[in-house]
Amino acid sequence: MTNLTVADNEKIVATKSLLLSGTLLLAVWVVLGTLSIWLINQLYGWLFLGFSAFAVLVVIRRLLCNSCYYCKSCTKGFAKLSKLTLGSNRIPGISKGSTVGMATTMYVILTVIPSALLVNSMLSVFNPLSVLLLAAILLVTVYTLVARAKGK
């Protein structure tokens, strides 16, 4: 029987800047998606806010946080969620396939759904605010993708 241990240098260090920037970026991303759907239909905007906040901040965060063993201090999964958002394809305690799957789910919920609905809406009625929201969503997405590419 082999004991699996995690070296101290591999444990996640939850710095305040990582926690704040990752959580703030996720909040902005959720708000941008919500506003884009709210422009189309206000009820659907509120439903999207609840769905996306629950899916990302509760479900994905909980899937990432399976044990405090992999972190230097417990942050209830917010450190791993911030690392997932801001550029880490390797998170201790989570397989690479699971990490990629969770990141893909996050991108689909926060980028693909709002962007597709905005583009569909703009085909029927042009609204400059829709273009601004679409650009902001794509800017956040590109920023996180570049951060993930650098974090390999």
C-alpha positions in Angstrom: 0.0 0.0 0.0 1.4 3.4 -1.0 0.8 6.6 0.9 0.1 9.5 -1.4 1.4 12.7 -0.1 1.4 16.2 -1.6 4.6 18.2 -1.3 4.3 21.6 0.4 5.5 23.3 -2.8 2.5 21.7 -4.7 -0.1 22.8 -2.3 -2.3 25.8 -3.3 -1.4 29.0 -1.7 -4.5 31.2 -1.4 -3.1 34.7 -1.8 -5.5 37.6 -1.3 -4.8 38.8 -4.8 -5.6 35.4 -6.4 -8.8 35.1 -4.4 -10.0 38.6 -5.0 -9.1 38.8 -8.7 -10.5 35.4 -9.6 -13.7 35.8 -7.7 -14.2 39.4 -9.0 -13.6 38.3 -12.6 -16.1 35.5 -12.2 -18.7 37.9 -10.8 -18.1 40.3 -13.6 -18.4 37.5 -16.1 -21.7 36.3 -14.6 -23.1 39.9 -14.5 -22.2 40.5 -18.2 -23.9 37.3 -19.2 -26.9 38.2 -17.1 -27.2 41.7 -18.6 -26.9 40.3 -22.1 -29.8 37.9 -21.6 -31.7 40.5 -19.6 -31.7 42.7 -22.6 -33.5 40.0 -24.5 -36.0 39.0 -21.8 -35.9 40.2 -18.2 -37.3 37.0 -16.7 -34.7 34.9 -18.6 -32.0 37.2 -17.4 -32.9 36.6 -13.7 -33.2 32.9 -14.4 -29.7 32.9 -16.0 -28.3 34.8 -13.1 -29.5 32.1 -10.7 -28.5 29.3 -13.0 -25.0 30.6 -13.7 -24.2 31.7 -10.2 -25.4 28.3 -8.9 -23.5 26.3 -11.6 -20.2 28.1 -11.2 -20.1 29.3 -7.6 -21.8 26.2 -6.0 -21.5 23.2 -8.3 -18.1 23.7 -10.0 -16.5 25.2 -6.8 -17.8 22.2 -4.8 -16.4 19.7 -7.4 -13.0 21.4 -7.2 -13.0 21.4 -3.4 -12.9 17.8 -2.3 -10.3 18.1 0.5 -8.4 20.8 2.4 -5.4 18.4 2.1 -4.4 20.1 -1.2 -4.4 23.7 0.1 -2.2 25.5 2.6 -5.3 27.1 4.1 -9.0 26.3 3.6 -10.8 28.7 1.3 -13.9 26.5 0.7 -12.9 26.0 -3.0 -12.5 29.7 -4.0 -8.7 29.4 -4.4 -9.1 26.5 -6.8 -12.0 28.2 -8.6 -9.8 31.3 -9.0 -6.9 29.2 -10.3 -9.3 27.5 -12.8 -10.4 30.9 -14.0 -7.1 32.7 -14.1 -4.9 30.1 -15.7 -4.1 26.8 -14.2 -4.7 23.6 -16.1 -3.2 21.6 -13.2 -4.9 21.8 -9.8 -3.7 19.4 -7.1 -6.2 16.7 -6.3 -8.1 17.1 -9.6 -7.3 15.2 -12.7 -6.5 17.1 -15.9 -9.5 15.7 -17.6 -11.8 16.9 -14.8 -10.2 20.3 -14.8 -10.6 20.7 -18.6 -14.2 19.5 -18.3 -15.1 22.0 -15.5 -13.4 24.9 -17.4 -15.3 23.9 -20.6 -18.6 23.9 -18.7 -17.8 27.3 -17.2 -16.9 28.7 -20.7 -20.1 27.3 -22.2 -22.3 28.8 -19.5 -20.6 32.2 -19.2 -19.6 32.8 -22.9 -21.3 30.6 -25.4 -24.9 30.9 -24.1 -25.0 34.7 -23.7 -23.0 35.3 -26.8 -25.2 33.1 -29.0 -28.4 34.7 -27.6 -27.0 38.2 -28.1 -26.0 37.5 -31.7 -29.4 36.0 -32.4 -31.0 39.0 -30.9 -28.9 41.4 -32.9 -29.9 39.7 -36.2 -33.5 40.8 -35.6 -33.0 44.1 -33.8 -29.7 46.0 -33.7 -28.8 47.5 -30.3 -25.5 49.2 -29.6 -25.6 48.0 -26.0 -25.7 44.4 -27.3 -22.5 45.0 -29.2 -20.8 46.5 -26.2 -21.9 43.5 -24.0 -20.8 41.0 -26.6 -17.4 42.7 -26.8 -17.1 42.7 -23.0 -18.0 39.0 -22.8 -15.5 38.1 -25.5 -12.8 40.3 -23.9 -13.2 38.5 -20.5 -13.2 35.1 -22.3 -10.0 36.0 -24.3 -8.3 37.3 -21.1 -9.1 34.0 -19.2 -8.0 31.9 -22.2 -4.7 33.8 -22.5 -4.2 33.4 -18.7 -4.9 29.7 -19.0 -2.4 29.4 -21.9 0.3 31.1 -19.8 -0.5 29.0 -16.8 0.3 25.6 -18.4 
